[in-house]
Amino acid sequence: MAGALNNLATGLNLTVRNVATHTRDELTEQEGMERLAAYSYFARLLDQCEIRRAKEPEGT
């Protein structure tokens, strides 16, 4: 799942965030809502993740 979330985050940044910063055209309300929904879905997936921390090697 971690790989899929990483790919989703990369895709959102490439297709949503970067495009919006490199154009002067304003988004329509529909386009804005779709982009917001994509980030909302991504945030929901992240909230459902279980955090596991790597153990530090002994003696450090």
QUIPE-V702599 format. One record per backbone hydrogen bond with DSSP energy under -0.5 kcal/mol. NH is the residue of the N-H (numbers start at 1). CO is the residue of the C=O. Records with the same first field share a line. If there is no record, write none. Layout:
# QUIPE-V702599
NH->CO ; CO
This chain:
# QUIPE-V702599
5->1
6->2
7->3
8->4
9->5
10->6
11->7
12->8
13->9
14->10
15->11
16->12
17->12
18->13
20->16
21->17
22->18 ; 19
32->28
33->29
34->30
35->31
36->32
37->33
38->34
39->35
40->36
41->37
42->38
43->39
44->40
45->41
46->42
47->43
48->44
49->46
51->49
52->50
60->57
